[in-house]
Amino acid sequence: MAAPAVATSELILAPEQEVDTPCLVVDEGILRRNIERMAEFARGAGVGLRPHIKTHKTPEIARMQLAAGAVGITCAKVGEAEVMAEQAGVDDVLVAYPTVGEPKIRRILALLERARVVVAVDSTAAAEALSAAMKRHGRTLEVCIEVNTGQNRSGALAGDESVAFALTVARLPGLHMVGIMTHEGQANSAPPDEIETVALAAGRTMVEIAERIRGHSVELPMVSVGSTPASHYTPTVPGITEMRPGTYVFNDSSAFQYGRLGVGDCAARFVATVVSRPAPDRAVLDTGSKSLAMDPGKAHPGHGYIVGHPEAIISKLSEEHGVVTLPAGEEGFAVGDRVEVIPNHVCPTVNLMDDLFIARDGRLVDTWRIAARGKVR
Ligand SMILES: Cc1ncc(COP(=O)(O)O)c(C=O)c1O
């Protein structure tokens, strides 16, 4: 194989390390540093760190986060929580997603046997169904109210609506309301120079709502926010008790827009091989939409950032082909050459893979099963 035309220090896999591609390789050193940095930040801000595991879905990484001081984990789906309780020994889980329907409620009841579980609610219908089931089984379930602070996805609208909803939930038998949570995703989509202002506004809104609810003699220990891009801002608002970033473990090309993080902070890369060079300005990688998620790049054109080749653009993906448009004279794209691609959005990319290949100092040292991959129920 020809030597790559980039400084090997930017690559996480040494060129002489053989590997079958495409595969998702994680640099253990960058991963550990990302985990430690966020844990350190949370300690400094005086908030609990409850990482969202949807990014990695991997028990080994959940264990690393807990060992670094995480108070528990966040997940979206009950299936993710089940895997983490069984395989990572996680005993404190926030299901930060509207949990609706009897099959899921039965699984929550089973999960309560092995872990503390807090479930987010944003509708009276879901809260009443949980309440009825808990009453039937003589159990109490901790719940928190999901608040929409501006992302306009799920969540009770910030202000009067969320306060009134919280007071309704607080009265339901079988439920114990412990807090409020938001995903301040609107900060992530704000222009980079506005992210701080938008994130701080979301944090202040949350603290204000919590105070209003407490004013009705409801204890509310948890005020939880969560986003990697906003992670250095929202949790600094006095009164926030918990942060739930997820993407920070790996980072991806979307982080480049903020200027704080670069290639060296991206732990997870697709290692791909050039399988065709049909034209001087076109190469084809063996990573298509069945391995690299389709999300558009926020900070870089195309379907991912090719390390060391910022001008080479992955312009088109079909299922197994990643078509790269090359500038004149670009080296390193002969058939058989290998590149590292930083995904635009690492979370859905991980969900497409079975395993993470772990690299240390450029060598493959381990394989970790992405045990919660595909757990969308
Ligand atoms: C409810 C919730 N909390 C936390 C997060 C973590 O955000 P990020 O992926 O920016 O780290 C997400 C991300 O989608 C989320 O939906």
The ligand as a Tripos MOL2 file, in Angstrom:
@<TRIPOS>MOLECULE
LIG
   16    16     1     0     0
SMALL
NO_CHARGES

@<TRIPOS>ATOM
      1 C1        -32.3250   14.1210   25.5160 C.3       1 LIG1
      2 C2        -30.9070   14.2750   25.1090 C.ar      1 LIG1
      3 N1        -29.9640   14.4990   26.0560 N.ar      1 LIG1
      4 C3        -28.6640   14.6320   25.7560 C.ar      1 LIG1
      5 C4        -28.2280   14.5580   24.4390 C.ar      1 LIG1
      6 C5        -26.7420   14.6660   24.1640 C.3       1 LIG1
      7 O1        -26.4190   15.6590   23.2420 O.3       1 LIG1
      8 P1        -25.0970   15.5890   22.3460 P.3       1 LIG1
      9 O2        -25.3320   14.5680   21.3240 O.co2     1 LIG1
     10 O3        -24.9740   16.9670   21.7770 O.co2     1 LIG1
     11 O4        -23.9920   15.2520   23.2290 O.co2     1 LIG1
     12 C6        -29.1660   14.3390   23.4210 C.ar      1 LIG1
     13 C7        -28.7550   14.2580   22.0220 C.2       1 LIG1
     14 O5        -29.5020   14.0170   21.1070 O.2       1 LIG1
     15 C8        -30.5370   14.1890   23.7580 C.ar      1 LIG1
     16 O6        -31.4810   13.9630   22.8300 O.3       1 LIG1
@<TRIPOS>BOND
     1     1     2 1
     2     2     3 ar
     3     2    15 ar
     4     3     4 ar
     5     4     5 ar
     6     5     6 1
     7     5    12 ar
     8     6     7 1
     9     7     8 1
    10     8     9 2
    11     8    10 1
    12     8    11 1
    13    12    13 1
    14    12    15 ar
    15    13    14 2
    16    15    16 1
@<TRIPOS>SUBSTRUCTURE
     1 LIG1         1 GROUP 0 **** ****
